[in-house]
Amino acid sequence: MRPDAVSAVIDTIEHMFDSGSVSAAAARIEPDRVDPDRPSPDRLSTVAALRERIRGMERRSLREESGLAARRIPTHPVIAPLLPGGGMRAGAVYAVGPSAALTAALLAEPSRAGLWAAVVGIPEFGVEAAVEAGVRLDRLVLVPRPGEQWVAAVGVLAEVMGVIVVRVPRGVAAGAVDRLGARLRRHGCTLLA
């Protein structure tokens, strides 16, 4: 702002306080002064363009997620009828419970179909029982004790695995779990908790 314009604005403000009430002098503002609260036409077009880009990204994300929801992970034929849609969905999270036999059965079909699987945070996972259930060891990664790096380990594995079995440790922050869920969906990795 030019020095004489600043002086005019200061005079206007001083005049308002001297008279004890708002006067017509308060309305005196230079016509060429740009109001920072009022967006310029360029600014409005930029905002409109950014909004349209965001809408496009949201539509693309919805298409990808709906395509992901349609993609099924190979599931044991005995278990498939028990699941919605007849099988495990790519990018979904399932609560399995402590059953080692069920866990091994859920890992068997994906590993036979050539998908990689991982078991994280379960040091007592029975490898021999898993082999007997049909899990291919050449497609299995074991991370028995990830410790404080649990979220990071599962996040990295989600990028390359088809299925991950986890035992969620106590004290994992809700925000970290949300980010992990987004990563699972983005990469189409199914999580068995």
Buried (B, 14 or more C-beta within 10 A) or exposed (E): EEEEEEEBBEEBEEBBEEEEEEEEBEEEEEEEEEEEEEEEEEEEEEEEEEEEEEEEEEEEEEEBEEEBBEEBBBBBEEBBEEBEEEBBBBBBBBEBEEEBEBBBBBBBBBBBEEBBBBBBBBEEBBEEEBBEBBBBEEBBBBBEEBEEEBBEBBBBBBEEBBBBBBBBEEEEEEEBBEEBBEBBBBBBBBBBE
